[in-house]
Amino acid sequence: MILITEDQEDIMAAEVAVEKTLVILIILKLVFLALVKLFIPFPRQRVAVRFQILISLPYQLINFMKYLKYLIPISLILIAIGIWSFRAEASDIGYTTQGTGGNYFIIISAYDNPAGMKIVLTEEGVFTSISAYAYYTTQAKVLHFHIYSDNAGQRGNLLYTTQESDLTSNASYVLETRNFASPPTLAAGTYWLQADSSSEGPGTGVSAVAYDTGGGANSSYYLSDLGQPQYGTNQYSIFATYTPTGGGSTPTSKSLKLNNNVIFKNNVIFKN
């Protein structure tokens, strides 16, 4: 059984409409030319000549039908070009800059002290990965990320977790990216991205995430030793990559905001 999506049905309907329109226009043109030659008097034109023109119309239509087979691939190519030009493009949302204001250390000991950033998603999208500028100093080498819901301006419930793997550097910041095993789709709204680490051996482990200061009020957090989020203005270098799906809010000008500052803006037209 072949399943046909709504988008494929739209494309097939468009192809049929294009073909029918072209055929009708060409037939109308031929009929018009024939009528002009038949009924507009020309000097010394005989009835027999006019009759011959009328008789030749079926042959002209037959010749036209020979070229009709080329209309289908041409129309498919034009439709494909149109769909490609209106495709949605992947975007980053979060703090994409490698911070230079300090190092936040995720300490893995008796308590876990991850850091998180608030993001405001202006349109529905499929999230493929989360990234951060990070490195490890001791045994806290394993990095992964979480997406949390928002609860009245604070971190809410855990929604999704990326895959995890070792950090690649123990000396300087490197852009670390972790993918989702099954990319989630998030509706427009407010969410929290959290960077977390774990130790590969016994004892205390430490890894670091870059950040800058001067963000908006309550735009980020870190967990205290008691496991409670402590909100502040640090801008941790954590961001997600997603692709708009066209659901939810659909602005003509796409703006991804962080702490009331536009960090990415691009006019995008996409088709559902």
Summary of the structure (lengths in Angstrom):
residues: 272
radius of gyration: 31.1
end to end distance: 24.3
largest distance: 109.6
contacts: 814
relative contact order: 0.20
helix: 26%
strand: 39%
